Amino acid sequence: MDVLRAPADTVGQGPATSGEWRVVAFEEGRLPARGDSPEREVQRIVARRGGAASSGAELLASPG
Amino acid sequence: MESPPPPHAAPPSDWIVRWTPLLPPGARVLDVACGHGRHARWLAAAGHRVTAIDRDADLLAPLAGLAETVQADLEGGPWPLPGRRFDAVVVTNYLWRPLFPALLDAVAPGGLLIYETFAQAHAASEGRAGPNSCSGRAS
């Protein structure tokens, strides 16, 4: 899976990034078919960039 | 059988609905590859200041009153918002890995990246080529 992980050949392209990142939530799963869309595998992530106070409401979500 | 809603009236992703409450009121939100704008509309209705990017000007036109719209070829042209920072960057049903550095750089300190995309198995089943791309129907 690891769809959201960039392959090595793309690392370093584009603007420089900085700051620490914290994963707030990550899920892999399947979306059911809807209308003319087939069932789909998906990956989802929420990440917060460091550098400012974050909400205390954030919890690491369990997969699935 | 009930027919699906038209694309512009489709409900927002559950993932987006679940996590955007982390945003402060009036947050600056970038909707990348916004398509028909279901998330741009939903975020604007929630009081956020939305910038919506898509390559299709026809899809952006109806959003003009709700969001700042930016027409750009994200896969063939330069990043259209150099130096701009947002409290959140939202991406759904779209994956173009060379864009990752620009997306990350567009998140302001303390801001959120909220991403939902298809897995590789889906991309393969649709015959999409290459390790960099995976995009579905317009959001």
N, CA and C atoms of all chains as a GROMACS GRO file, in nm:
protein
  609
    1MET      N    1   0.086  -0.119   0.000
    1MET     CA    2   0.000   0.000   0.000
    1MET      C    3   0.090   0.124   0.000
    2ASP      N    4   0.097   0.192   0.110
    2ASP     CA    5   0.190   0.306   0.119
    2ASP      C    6   0.172   0.404   0.004
    3VAL      N    7   0.051   0.425  -0.036
    3VAL     CA    8   0.026   0.516  -0.147
    3VAL      C    9   0.076   0.656  -0.117
    4LEU      N   10   0.062   0.696   0.007
    4LEU     CA   11   0.096   0.833   0.042
    4LEU      C   12   0.244   0.853   0.067
    5ARG      N   13   0.321   0.746   0.057
    5ARG     CA   14   0.465   0.761   0.073
    5ARG      C   15   0.527   0.786  -0.063
    6ALA      N   16   0.598   0.895  -0.075
    6ALA     CA   17   0.655   0.930  -0.205
    6ALA      C   18   0.766   0.834  -0.242
    7PRO      N   19   0.773   0.790  -0.367
    7PRO     CA   20   0.886   0.708  -0.410
    7PRO      C   21   1.014   0.789  -0.405
    8ALA      N   22   1.125   0.720  -0.397
    8ALA     CA   23   1.252   0.786  -0.375
    8ALA      C   24   1.284   0.889  -0.484
    9ASP      N   25   1.238   0.860  -0.607
    9ASP     CA   26   1.277   0.950  -0.715
    9ASP      C   27   1.203   1.083  -0.713
   10THR      N   28   1.107   1.098  -0.625
   10THR     CA   29   1.038   1.226  -0.617
   10THR      C   30   1.085   1.309  -0.498
   11VAL      N   31   1.160   1.245  -0.409
   11VAL     CA   32   1.204   1.317  -0.290
   11VAL      C   33   1.301   1.427  -0.331
   12GLY      N   34   1.280   1.542  -0.275
   12GLY     CA   35   1.371   1.652  -0.301
   12GLY      C   36   1.326   1.743  -0.413
   13GLN      N   37   1.221   1.707  -0.486
   13GLN     CA   38   1.173   1.795  -0.591
   13GLN      C   39   1.084   1.903  -0.531
   14GLY      N   40   1.079   2.015  -0.598
   14GLY     CA   41   0.988   2.120  -0.557
   14GLY      C   42   1.044   2.201  -0.442
   15PRO      N   43   0.957   2.286  -0.383
   15PRO     CA   44   1.003   2.374  -0.277
   15PRO      C   45   1.053   2.295  -0.156
   16ALA      N   46   1.148   2.354  -0.088
   16ALA     CA   47   1.198   2.290   0.033
   16ALA      C   48   1.091   2.292   0.141
   17THR      N   49   1.083   2.185   0.215
   17THR     CA   50   0.988   2.180   0.326
   17THR      C   51   1.066   2.181   0.456
   18SER      N   52   1.001   2.228   0.558
   18SER     CA   53   1.066   2.231   0.688
   18SER      C   54   0.961   2.209   0.796
   19GLY      N   55   1.008   2.180   0.913
   19GLY     CA   56   0.917   2.164   1.025
   19GLY      C   57   0.887   2.019   1.052
   20GLU      N   58   0.856   1.990   1.176
   20GLU     CA   59   0.821   1.855   1.216
   20GLU      C   60   0.674   1.829   1.181
   21TRP      N   61   0.645   1.706   1.150
   21TRP     CA   62   0.508   1.667   1.120
   21TRP      C   63   0.462   1.560   1.219
   22ARG      N   64   0.340   1.573   1.261
   22ARG     CA   65   0.283   1.474   1.353
   22ARG      C   66   0.157   1.415   1.290
   23VAL      N   67   0.154   1.284   1.280
   23VAL     CA   68   0.036   1.219   1.224
   23VAL      C   69  -0.074   1.221   1.329
   24VAL      N   70  -0.183   1.284   1.295
   24VAL     CA   71  -0.299   1.289   1.384
   24VAL      C   72  -0.385   1.165   1.365
   25ALA      N   73  -0.399   1.122   1.241
   25ALA     CA   74  -0.482   1.005   1.212
   25ALA      C   75  -0.439   0.944   1.081
   26PHE      N   76  -0.450   0.812   1.074
   26PHE     CA   77  -0.419   0.742   0.949
   26PHE      C   78  -0.511   0.621   0.939
   27GLU      N   79  -0.568   0.601   0.823
   27GLU     CA   80  -0.656   0.487   0.802
   27GLU      C   81  -0.634   0.429   0.663
   28GLU      N   82  -0.648   0.300   0.656
   28GLU     CA   83  -0.663   0.233   0.527
   28GLU      C   84  -0.797   0.161   0.532
   29GLY      N   85  -0.865   0.160   0.421
   29GLY     CA   86  -0.994   0.093   0.422
   29GLY      C   87  -1.054   0.087   0.283
   30ARG      N   88  -1.180   0.058   0.280
   30ARG     CA   89  -1.251   0.047   0.153
   30ARG      C   90  -1.376   0.132   0.160
   31LEU      N   91  -1.400   0.203   0.051
   31LEU     CA   92  -1.524   0.276   0.038
   31LEU      C   93  -1.622   0.190  -0.040
   32PRO      N   94  -1.743   0.181   0.007
   32PRO     CA   95  -1.840   0.099  -0.066
   32PRO      C   96  -1.876   0.161  -0.200
   33ALA      N   97  -1.924   0.078  -0.289
   33ALA     CA   98  -1.971   0.128  -0.418
   33ALA      C   99  -2.086   0.227  -0.396
   34ARG      N  100  -2.086   0.329  -0.476
   34ARG     CA  101  -2.192   0.430  -0.466
   34ARG      C  102  -2.221   0.481  -0.607
   35GLY      N  103  -2.346   0.473  -0.646
   35GLY     CA  104  -2.381   0.517  -0.780
   35GLY      C  105  -2.303   0.438  -0.884
   36ASP      N  106  -2.235   0.508  -0.971
   36ASP     CA  107  -2.155   0.440  -1.073
   36ASP      C  108  -2.010   0.424  -1.032
   37SER      N  109  -1.979   0.455  -0.905
   37SER     CA  110  -1.842   0.438  -0.857
   37SER      C  111  -1.825   0.299  -0.797
   38PRO      N  112  -1.722   0.226  -0.838
   38PRO     CA  113  -1.699   0.094  -0.780
   38PRO      C  114  -1.644   0.106  -0.638
   39GLU      N  115  -1.645  -0.006  -0.569
   39GLU     CA  116  -1.581  -0.011  -0.438
   39GLU      C  117  -1.435   0.030  -0.454
   40ARG      N  118  -1.385   0.105  -0.358
   40ARG     CA  119  -1.249   0.159  -0.372
   40ARG      C  120  -1.168   0.138  -0.245
   41GLU      N  121  -1.042   0.102  -0.265
   41GLU     CA  122  -0.949   0.104  -0.153
   41GLU      C  123  -0.900   0.247  -0.134
   42VAL      N  124  -0.888   0.288  -0.011
   42VAL     CA  125  -0.843   0.424   0.014
   42VAL      C  126  -0.740   0.427   0.125
   43GLN      N  127  -0.659   0.530   0.121
   43GLN     CA  128  -0.575   0.565   0.234
   43GLN      C  129  -0.606   0.708   0.274
   44ARG      N  130  -0.603   0.731   0.403
   44ARG     CA  131  -0.638   0.863   0.454
   44ARG      C  132  -0.537   0.903   0.560
   45ILE      N  133  -0.504   1.029   0.560
   45ILE     CA  134  -0.412   1.077   0.662
   45ILE      C  135  -0.447   1.219   0.702
   46VAL      N  136  -0.426   1.247   0.828
   46VAL     CA  137  -0.429   1.384   0.878
   46VAL      C  138  -0.296   1.406   0.948
   47ALA      N  139  -0.225   1.509   0.909
   47ALA     CA  140  -0.097   1.539   0.972
   47ALA      C  141  -0.090   1.687   1.003
   48ARG      N  142  -0.031   1.717   1.118
   48ARG     CA  143  -0.016   1.857   1.156
   48ARG      C  144   0.130   1.897   1.149
   49ARG      N  145   0.152   2.011   1.090
   49ARG     CA  146   0.287   2.065   1.082
   49ARG      C  147   0.324   2.130   1.214
   50GLY      N  148   0.444   2.111   1.256
   50GLY     CA  149   0.489   2.172   1.380
   50GLY      C  150   0.507   2.321   1.365
   51GLY      N  151   0.533   2.384   1.478
   51GLY     CA  152   0.562   2.527   1.473
   51GLY      C  153   0.461   2.614   1.541
   52ALA      N  154   0.352   2.555   1.587
   52ALA     CA  155   0.251   2.632   1.660
   52ALA      C  156   0.177   2.536   1.750
   53ALA      N  157   0.113   2.591   1.852
   53ALA     CA  158   0.038   2.509   1.945
   53ALA      C  159  -0.077   2.442   1.871
   54SER      N  160  -0.100   2.314   1.901
   54SER     CA  161  -0.209   2.242   1.837
   54SER      C  162  -0.320   2.215   1.937
   55SER      N  163  -0.431   2.175   1.883
   55SER     CA  164  -0.547   2.150   1.966
   55SER      C  165  -0.525   2.030   2.056
   56GLY      N  166  -0.568   2.040   2.178
   56GLY     CA  167  -0.558   1.927   2.269
   56GLY      C  168  -0.658   1.818   2.238
   57ALA      N  169  -0.747   1.844   2.143
   57ALA     CA  170  -0.849   1.745   2.109
   57ALA      C  171  -0.797   1.637   2.018
   58GLU      N  172  -0.675   1.653   1.968
   58GLU     CA  173  -0.624   1.557   1.870
   58GLU      C  174  -0.582   1.427   1.937
   59LEU      N  175  -0.625   1.320   1.880
   59LEU     CA  176  -0.587   1.188   1.926
   59LEU      C  177  -0.550   1.106   1.805
   60LEU      N  178  -0.458   1.015   1.824
   60LEU     CA  179  -0.422   0.926   1.714
   60LEU      C  180  -0.537   0.828   1.693
   61ALA      N  181  -0.593   0.827   1.575
   61ALA     CA  182  -0.707   0.742   1.548
   61ALA      C  183  -0.662   0.600   1.524
   62SER      N  184  -0.743   0.505   1.566
   62SER     CA  185  -0.712   0.366   1.539
   62SER      C  186  -0.743   0.334   1.394
   63PRO      N  187  -0.665   0.244   1.334
   63PRO     CA  188  -0.688   0.212   1.193
   63PRO      C  189  -0.826   0.153   1.169
   64GLY      N  190  -0.872   0.170   1.049
   64GLY     CA  191  -0.989   0.100   1.005
   64GLY      C  192  -1.116   0.173   1.012
   65MET      N  193  -3.421   0.224  -0.794
   65MET     CA  194  -3.295   0.253  -0.727
   65MET      C  195  -3.272   0.404  -0.727
   66GLU      N  196  -3.226   0.454  -0.615
   66GLU     CA  197  -3.204   0.597  -0.602
   66GLU      C  198  -3.080   0.638  -0.682
   67SER      N  199  -3.092   0.742  -0.761
   67SER     CA  200  -2.978   0.785  -0.841
   67SER      C  201  -2.886   0.871  -0.755
   68PRO      N  202  -2.756   0.869  -0.786
   68PRO     CA  203  -2.662   0.949  -0.706
   68PRO      C  204  -2.685   1.097  -0.730
   69PRO      N  205  -2.647   1.181  -0.634
   69PRO     CA  206  -2.662   1.325  -0.653
   69PRO      C  207  -2.567   1.373  -0.762
   70PRO      N  208  -2.599   1.486  -0.826
   70PRO     CA  209  -2.504   1.541  -0.923
   70PRO      C  210  -2.373   1.573  -0.853
   71PRO      N  211  -2.262   1.573  -0.929
   71PRO     CA  212  -2.130   1.588  -0.865
   71PRO      C  213  -2.119   1.711  -0.776
   72HIS      N  214  -2.177   1.822  -0.819
   72HIS     CA  215  -2.162   1.944  -0.739
   72HIS      C  216  -2.240   1.936  -0.608
   73ALA      N  217  -2.336   1.843  -0.602
   73ALA     CA  218  -2.417   1.829  -0.481
   73ALA      C  219  -2.378   1.707  -0.399
   74ALA      N  220  -2.272   1.638  -0.442
   74ALA     CA  221  -2.230   1.519  -0.369
   74ALA      C  222  -2.188   1.557  -0.228
   75PRO      N  223  -2.212   1.470  -0.132
   75PRO     CA  224  -2.173   1.502   0.005
   75PRO      C  225  -2.022   1.501   0.021
   76PRO      N  226  -1.972   1.577   0.117
   76PRO     CA  227  -1.827   1.575   0.140
   76PRO      C  228  -1.783   1.439   0.193
   77SER      N  229  -1.656   1.412   0.176
   77SER     CA  230  -1.597   1.289   0.229
   77SER      C  231  -1.615   1.283   0.381
   78ASP      N  232  -1.646   1.165   0.429
   78ASP     CA  233  -1.656   1.147   0.574
   78ASP      C  234  -1.527   1.185   0.646
   79TRP      N  235  -1.416   1.158   0.579
   79TRP     CA  236  -1.284   1.188   0.638
   79TRP      C  237  -1.267   1.338   0.657
   80ILE      N  238  -1.308   1.413   0.557
   80ILE     CA  239  -1.298   1.558   0.566
   80ILE      C  240  -1.392   1.611   0.674
   81VAL      N  241  -1.511   1.559   0.675
   81VAL     CA  242  -1.608   1.603   0.776
   81VAL      C  243  -1.557   1.571   0.916
   82ARG      N  244  -1.493   1.458   0.929
   82ARG     CA  245  -1.447   1.412   1.060
   82ARG      C  246  -1.337   1.501   1.118
   83TRP      N  247  -1.248   1.550   1.031
   83TRP     CA  248  -1.128   1.616   1.082
   83TRP      C  249  -1.125   1.767   1.067
   84THR      N  250  -1.206   1.823   0.985
   84THR     CA  251  -1.202   1.969   0.971
   84THR      C  252  -1.247   2.043   1.096
   85PRO      N  253  -1.317   1.980   1.190
   85PRO     CA  254  -1.342   2.053   1.316
   85PRO      C  255  -1.215   2.093   1.390
   86LEU      N  256  -1.102   2.037   1.353
   86LEU     CA  257  -0.976   2.079   1.414
   86LEU      C  258  -0.933   2.218   1.367
   87LEU      N  259  -0.994   2.265   1.260
   87LEU     CA  260  -0.955   2.396   1.206
   87LEU      C  261  -1.011   2.508   1.292
   88PRO      N  262  -0.935   2.616   1.304
   88PRO     CA  263  -0.989   2.731   1.375
   88PRO      C  264  -1.095   2.800   1.290
   89PRO      N  265  -1.181   2.878   1.354
   89PRO     CA  266  -1.283   2.950   1.275
   89PRO      C  267  -1.218   3.040   1.170
   90GLY      N  268  -1.278   3.041   1.054
   90GLY     CA  269  -1.227   3.128   0.948
   90GLY      C  270  -1.092   3.088   0.895
   91ALA      N  271  -1.061   2.962   0.902
   91ALA     CA  272  -0.930   2.914   0.858
   91ALA      C  273  -0.911   2.932   0.708
   92ARG      N  274  -0.786   2.948   0.670
   92ARG     CA  275  -0.751   2.951   0.528
   92ARG      C  276  -0.730   2.807   0.483
   93VAL      N  277  -0.813   2.763   0.389
   93VAL     CA  278  -0.809   2.623   0.347
   93VAL      C  279  -0.786   2.616   0.197
   94LEU      N  280  -0.694   2.531   0.158
   94LEU     CA  281  -0.666   2.508   0.016
   94LEU      C  282  -0.724   2.373  -0.023
   95ASP      N  283  -0.814   2.373  -0.121
   95ASP     CA  284  -0.873   2.252  -0.174
   95ASP      C  285  -0.805   2.222  -0.308
   96VAL      N  286  -0.723   2.118  -0.308
   96VAL     CA  287  -0.640   2.086  -0.424
   96VAL      C  288  -0.713   1.989  -0.517
   97ALA      N  289  -0.711   2.019  -0.646
   97ALA     CA  290  -0.784   1.938  -0.744
   97ALA      C  291  -0.930   1.926  -0.702
   98CYS      N  292  -0.992   2.040  -0.687
   98CYS     CA  293  -1.123   2.047  -0.622
   98CYS      C  294  -1.236   1.988  -0.704
   99GLY      N  295  -1.216   1.973  -0.833
   99GLY     CA  296  -1.322   1.915  -0.915
   99GLY      C  297  -1.448   1.998  -0.909
  100HIS      N  298  -1.558   1.932  -0.881
  100HIS     CA  299  -1.686   2.002  -0.875
  100HIS      C  300  -1.703   2.083  -0.746
  101GLY      N  301  -1.611   2.070  -0.656
  101GLY     CA  302  -1.608   2.160  -0.542
  101GLY      C  303  -1.692   2.118  -0.423
  102ARG      N  304  -1.716   1.989  -0.408
  102ARG     CA  305  -1.799   1.949  -0.294
  102ARG      C  306  -1.734   1.989  -0.161
  103HIS      N  307  -1.601   1.981  -0.155
  103HIS     CA  308  -1.536   2.019  -0.029
  103HIS      C  309  -1.520   2.170  -0.018
  104ALA      N  310  -1.492   2.234  -0.128
  104ALA     CA  311  -1.483   2.381  -0.124
  104ALA      C  312  -1.616   2.439  -0.077
  105ARG      N  313  -1.725   2.385  -0.127
  105ARG     CA  314  -1.857   2.434  -0.087
  105ARG      C  315  -1.882   2.409   0.061
  106TRP      N  316  -1.849   2.290   0.104
  106TRP     CA  317  -1.877   2.253   0.242
  106TRP      C  318  -1.790   2.335   0.338
  107LEU      N  319  -1.665   2.354   0.303
  107LEU     CA  320  -1.576   2.432   0.388
  107LEU      C  321  -1.616   2.579   0.390
  108ALA      N  322  -1.656   2.632   0.276
  108ALA     CA  323  -1.699   2.771   0.273
  108ALA      C  324  -1.826   2.789   0.356
  109ALA      N  325  -1.915   2.691   0.348
  109ALA     CA  326  -2.038   2.699   0.427
  109ALA      C  327  -2.008   2.694   0.577
  110ALA      N  328  -1.896   2.632   0.611
  110ALA     CA  329  -1.855   2.625   0.752
  110ALA      C  330  -1.782   2.752   0.796
  111GLY      N  331  -1.769   2.847   0.707
  111GLY     CA  332  -1.710   2.975   0.744
  111GLY      C  333  -1.562   2.989   0.717
  112HIS      N  334  -1.505   2.891   0.649
  112HIS     CA  335  -1.362   2.899   0.621
  112HIS      C  336  -1.337   2.976   0.491
  113ARG      N  337  -1.216   3.026   0.479
  113ARG     CA  338  -1.176   3.101   0.360
  113ARG      C  339  -1.105   3.004   0.266
  114VAL      N  340  -1.172   2.973   0.159
  114VAL     CA  341  -1.129   2.861   0.075
  114VAL      C  342  -1.063   2.912  -0.053
  115THR      N  343  -0.953   2.848  -0.085
  115THR     CA  344  -0.891   2.863  -0.216
  115THR      C  345  -0.901   2.728  -0.286
  116ALA      N  346  -0.957   2.727  -0.404
  116ALA     CA  347  -0.981   2.602  -0.476
  116ALA      C  348  -0.900   2.601  -0.605
  117ILE      N  349  -0.826   2.493  -0.623
  117ILE     CA  350  -0.745   2.478  -0.744
  117ILE      C  351  -0.799   2.362  -0.827
  118ASP      N  352  -0.807   2.382  -0.955
  118ASP     CA  353  -0.834   2.273  -1.047
  118ASP      C  354  -0.785   2.314  -1.185
  119ARG      N  355  -0.767   2.214  -1.270
  119ARG     CA  356  -0.723   2.246  -1.406
  119ARG      C  357  -0.840   2.284  -1.495
  120ASP      N  358  -0.962   2.253  -1.450
  120ASP     CA  359  -1.081   2.271  -1.533
  120ASP      C  360  -1.152   2.401  -1.494
  121ALA      N  361  -1.138   2.501  -1.577
  121ALA     CA  362  -1.199   2.631  -1.548
  121ALA      C  363  -1.351   2.623  -1.542
  122ASP      N  364  -1.409   2.531  -1.618
  122ASP     CA  365  -1.555   2.518  -1.617
  122ASP      C  366  -1.606   2.470  -1.482
  123LEU      N  367  -1.527   2.387  -1.416
  123LEU     CA  368  -1.566   2.340  -1.284
  123LEU      C  369  -1.545   2.447  -1.178
  124LEU      N  370  -1.447   2.532  -1.200
  124LEU     CA  371  -1.418   2.638  -1.102
  124LEU      C  372  -1.519   2.751  -1.109
  125ALA      N  373  -1.572   2.776  -1.224
  125ALA     CA  374  -1.658   2.894  -1.241
  125ALA      C  375  -1.772   2.901  -1.140
  126PRO      N  376  -1.845   2.794  -1.114
  126PRO     CA  377  -1.955   2.804  -1.018
  126PRO      C  378  -1.910   2.830  -0.874
  127LEU      N  379  -1.781   2.813  -0.848
  127LEU     CA  380  -1.730   2.833  -0.712
  127LEU      C  381  -1.684   2.977  -0.688
  128ALA      N  382  -1.689   3.057  -0.790
  128ALA     CA  383  -1.627   3.189  -0.782
  128ALA      C  384  -1.681   3.274  -0.668
  129GLY      N  385  -1.806   3.258  -0.634
  129GLY     CA  386  -1.862   3.338  -0.526
  129GLY      C  387  -1.835   3.282  -0.388
  130LEU      N  388  -1.783   3.161  -0.385
  130LEU     CA  389  -1.762   3.094  -0.257
  130LEU      C  390  -1.617   3.086  -0.216
  131ALA      N  391  -1.532   3.089  -0.316
  131ALA     CA  392  -1.390   3.063  -0.289
  131ALA      C  393  -1.304   3.141  -0.387
  132GLU      N  394  -1.181   3.158  -0.347
  132GLU     CA  395  -1.081   3.205  -0.444
  132GLU      C  396  -1.053   3.086  -0.536
  133THR      N  397  -1.064   3.106  -0.664
  133THR     CA  398  -1.042   2.995  -0.756
  133THR      C  399  -0.913   3.017  -0.834
  134VAL      N  400  -0.842   2.908  -0.854
  134VAL     CA  401  -0.714   2.912  -0.924
  134VAL      C  402  -0.715   2.800  -1.029
  135GLN      N  403  -0.709   2.837  -1.153
  135GLN     CA  404  -0.702   2.737  -1.261
  135GLN      C  405  -0.555   2.709  -1.289
  136ALA      N  406  -0.518   2.582  -1.278
  136ALA     CA  407  -0.378   2.548  -1.297
  136ALA      C  408  -0.364   2.401  -1.333
  137ASP      N  409  -0.266   2.372  -1.413
  137ASP     CA  410  -0.230   2.234  -1.446
  137ASP      C  411  -0.128   2.187  -1.343
  138LEU      N  412  -0.175   2.115  -1.244
  138LEU     CA  413  -0.088   2.077  -1.133
  138LEU      C  414   0.017   1.974  -1.174
  139GLU      N  415  -0.007   1.904  -1.281
  139GLU     CA  416   0.086   1.799  -1.322
  139GLU      C  417   0.178   1.842  -1.435
  140GLY      N  418   0.144   1.950  -1.501
  140GLY     CA  419   0.225   1.993  -1.613
  140GLY      C  420   0.283   2.132  -1.601
  141GLY      N  421   0.242   2.203  -1.498
  141GLY     CA  422   0.290   2.340  -1.482
  141GLY      C  423   0.350   2.363  -1.345
  142PRO      N  424   0.397   2.483  -1.321
  142PRO     CA  425   0.455   2.513  -1.191
  142PRO      C  426   0.347   2.523  -1.084
  143TRP      N  427   0.388   2.508  -0.960
  143TRP     CA  428   0.295   2.525  -0.848
  143TRP      C  429   0.239   2.667  -0.854
  144PRO      N  430   0.107   2.682  -0.855
  144PRO     CA  431   0.048   2.813  -0.882
  144PRO      C  432   0.046   2.909  -0.764
  145LEU      N  433   0.078   2.862  -0.646
  145LEU     CA  434   0.068   2.949  -0.528
  145LEU      C  435   0.199   2.952  -0.450
  146PRO      N  436   0.308   2.987  -0.515
  146PRO     CA  437   0.436   2.986  -0.442
  146PRO      C  438   0.433   3.086  -0.327
  147GLY      N  439   0.480   3.041  -0.213
  147GLY     CA  440   0.487   3.129  -0.098
  147GLY      C  441   0.359   3.142  -0.018
  148ARG      N  442   0.250   3.091  -0.070
  148ARG     CA  443   0.123   3.099   0.003
  148ARG      C  444   0.116   2.987   0.107
  149ARG      N  445   0.064   3.020   0.224
  149ARG     CA  446   0.048   2.922   0.330
  149ARG      C  447  -0.098   2.917   0.375
  150PHE      N  448  -0.141   2.799   0.416
  150PHE     CA  449  -0.280   2.778   0.453
  150PHE      C  450  -0.287   2.706   0.588
  151ASP      N  451  -0.398   2.727   0.657
  151ASP     CA  452  -0.419   2.656   0.783
  151ASP      C  453  -0.450   2.508   0.759
  152ALA      N  454  -0.496   2.478   0.640
  152ALA     CA  455  -0.517   2.338   0.603
  152ALA      C  456  -0.508   2.324   0.452
  153VAL      N  457  -0.454   2.212   0.412
  153VAL     CA  458  -0.454   2.172   0.272
  153VAL      C  459  -0.535   2.042   0.265
  154VAL      N  460  -0.637   2.043   0.182
  154VAL     CA  461  -0.728   1.929   0.170
  154VAL      C  462  -0.714   1.869   0.030
  155VAL      N  463  -0.695   1.739   0.025
  155VAL     CA  464  -0.684   1.669  -0.103
  155VAL      C  465  -0.767   1.541  -0.094
  156THR      N  466  -0.854   1.520  -0.190
  156THR     CA  467  -0.928   1.394  -0.195
  156THR      C  468  -0.930   1.343  -0.338
  157ASN      N  469  -0.927   1.211  -0.349
  157ASN     CA  470  -0.938   1.144  -0.480
  157ASN      C  471  -0.834   1.192  -0.580
  158TYR      N  472  -0.720   1.230  -0.531
  158TYR     CA  473  -0.617   1.281  -0.620
  158TYR      C  474  -0.481   1.250  -0.561
  159LEU      N  475  -0.391   1.207  -0.646
  159LEU     CA  476  -0.255   1.180  -0.601
  159LEU      C  477  -0.159   1.206  -0.716
  160TRP      N  478  -0.071   1.299  -0.695
  160TRP     CA  479   0.038   1.326  -0.790
  160TRP      C  480   0.161   1.352  -0.706
  161ARG      N  481   0.239   1.247  -0.691
  161ARG     CA  482   0.346   1.251  -0.591
  161ARG      C  483   0.446   1.365  -0.608
  162PRO      N  484   0.480   1.404  -0.731
  162PRO     CA  485   0.574   1.517  -0.742
  162PRO      C  486   0.521   1.645  -0.679
  163LEU      N  487   0.392   1.649  -0.651
  163LEU     CA  488   0.334   1.768  -0.590
  163LEU      C  489   0.352   1.771  -0.438
  164PHE      N  490   0.393   1.659  -0.381
  164PHE     CA  491   0.401   1.652  -0.235
  164PHE      C  492   0.480   1.766  -0.171
  165PRO      N  493   0.601   1.795  -0.220
  165PRO     CA  494   0.676   1.904  -0.153
  165PRO      C  495   0.601   2.037  -0.153
  166ALA      N  496   0.535   2.067  -0.264
  166ALA     CA  497   0.460   2.193  -0.270
  166ALA      C  498   0.341   2.191  -0.175
  167LEU      N  499   0.273   2.077  -0.166
  167LEU     CA  500   0.159   2.066  -0.075
  167LEU      C  501   0.204   2.083   0.070
  168LEU      N  502   0.313   2.018   0.104
  168LEU     CA  503   0.362   2.028   0.242
  168LEU      C  504   0.406   2.170   0.272
  169ASP      N  505   0.469   2.233   0.175
  169ASP     CA  506   0.516   2.369   0.196
  169ASP      C  507   0.401   2.468   0.207
  170ALA      N  508   0.286   2.431   0.154
  170ALA     CA  509   0.170   2.521   0.160
  170ALA      C  510   0.098   2.517   0.294
  171VAL      N  511   0.137   2.423   0.380
  171VAL     CA  512   0.075   2.414   0.512
  171VAL      C  513   0.148   2.508   0.608
  172ALA      N  514   0.076   2.599   0.667
  172ALA     CA  515   0.136   2.693   0.762
  172ALA      C  516   0.180   2.619   0.888
  173PRO      N  517   0.275   2.675   0.960
  173PRO     CA  518   0.312   2.615   1.089
  173PRO      C  519   0.188   2.595   1.176
  174GLY      N  520   0.174   2.474   1.227
  174GLY     CA  521   0.057   2.441   1.307
  174GLY      C  522  -0.062   2.398   1.225
  175GLY      N  523  -0.050   2.405   1.094
  175GLY     CA  524  -0.163   2.372   1.008
  175GLY      C  525  -0.174   2.223   0.979
  176LEU      N  526  -0.279   2.187   0.907
  176LEU     CA  527  -0.313   2.048   0.883
  176LEU      C  528  -0.304   2.011   0.735
  177LEU      N  529  -0.258   1.891   0.710
  177LEU     CA  530  -0.273   1.829   0.580
  177LEU      C  531  -0.377   1.718   0.596
  178ILE      N  532  -0.485   1.729   0.522
  178ILE     CA  533  -0.593   1.629   0.530
  178ILE      C  534  -0.605   1.565   0.392
  179TYR      N  535  -0.573   1.437   0.384
  179TYR     CA  536  -0.556   1.372   0.255
  179TYR      C  537  -0.634   1.241   0.252
  180GLU      N  538  -0.703   1.220   0.142
  180GLU     CA  539  -0.772   1.093   0.119
  180GLU      C  540  -0.749   1.055  -0.026
  181THR      N  541  -0.693   0.937  -0.048
  181THR     CA  542  -0.666   0.899  -0.186
  181THR      C  543  -0.687   0.750  -0.205
  182PHE      N  544  -0.693   0.711  -0.330
  182PHE     CA  545  -0.709   0.571  -0.362
  182PHE      C  546  -0.579   0.497  -0.340
  183ALA      N  547  -0.591   0.370  -0.310
  183ALA     CA  548  -0.473   0.285  -0.298
  183ALA      C  549  -0.428   0.239  -0.436
  184GLN      N  550  -0.309   0.182  -0.439
  184GLN     CA  551  -0.250   0.145  -0.567
  184GLN      C  552  -0.330   0.038  -0.640
  185ALA      N  553  -0.392  -0.051  -0.565
  185ALA     CA  554  -0.470  -0.156  -0.630
  185ALA      C  555  -0.580  -0.096  -0.716
  186HIS      N  556  -0.638   0.012  -0.666
  186HIS     CA  557  -0.743   0.078  -0.743
  186HIS      C  558  -0.684   0.141  -0.868
  187ALA      N  559  -0.571   0.205  -0.853
  187ALA     CA  560  -0.510   0.268  -0.969
  187ALA      C  561  -0.479   0.163  -1.076
  188ALA      N  562  -0.427   0.048  -1.032
  188ALA     CA  563  -0.394  -0.056  -1.128
  188ALA      C  564  -0.519  -0.107  -1.198
  189SER      N  565  -0.628  -0.118  -1.122
  189SER     CA  566  -0.749  -0.171  -1.181
  189SER      C  567  -0.807  -0.077  -1.285
  190GLU      N  568  -0.773   0.051  -1.275
  190GLU     CA  569  -0.821   0.147  -1.372
  190GLU      C  570  -0.721   0.169  -1.484
  191GLY      N  571  -0.608   0.099  -1.476
  191GLY     CA  572  -0.510   0.108  -1.583
  191GLY      C  573  -0.428   0.235  -1.581
  192ARG      N  574  -0.425   0.301  -1.467
  192ARG     CA  575  -0.345   0.423  -1.459
  192ARG      C  576  -0.199   0.385  -1.445
  193ALA      N  577  -0.115   0.457  -1.511
  193ALA     CA  578   0.024   0.416  -1.519
  193ALA      C  579   0.111   0.499  -1.426
  194GLY      N  580   0.224   0.438  -1.391
  194GLY     CA  581   0.328   0.512  -1.323
  194GLY      C  582   0.309   0.522  -1.173
  195PRO      N  583   0.423   0.542  -1.104
  195PRO     CA  584   0.418   0.548  -0.959
  195PRO      C  585   0.370   0.681  -0.905
  196ASN      N  586   0.357   0.780  -0.989
  196ASN     CA  587   0.326   0.913  -0.940
  196ASN      C  588   0.178   0.947  -0.940
  197SER      N  589   0.103   0.879  -1.024
  197SER     CA  590  -0.034   0.925  -1.045
  197SER      C  591  -0.136   0.831  -0.989
  198CYS      N  592  -0.242   0.887  -0.943
  198CYS     CA  593  -0.358   0.813  -0.900
  198CYS      C  594  -0.467   0.915  -0.877
  199SER      N  595  -0.548   0.936  -0.973
  199SER     CA  596  -0.656   1.033  -0.955
  199SER      C  597  -0.786   0.972  -1.000
  200GLY      N  598  -0.890   1.005  -0.929
  200GLY     CA  599  -1.020   0.949  -0.960
  200GLY      C  600  -1.111   1.053  -1.021
  201ARG      N  601  -1.237   1.031  -1.004
  201ARG     CA  602  -1.333   1.127  -1.054
  201ARG      C  603  -1.314   1.257  -0.980
  202ALA      N  604  -1.348   1.364  -1.046
  202ALA     CA  605  -1.328   1.494  -0.986
  202ALA      C  606  -1.404   1.503  -0.854
  203SER      N  607  -1.341   1.566  -0.757
  203SER     CA  608  -1.404   1.584  -0.627
  203SER      C  609  -1.520   1.679  -0.639
   0.00000   0.00000   0.00000
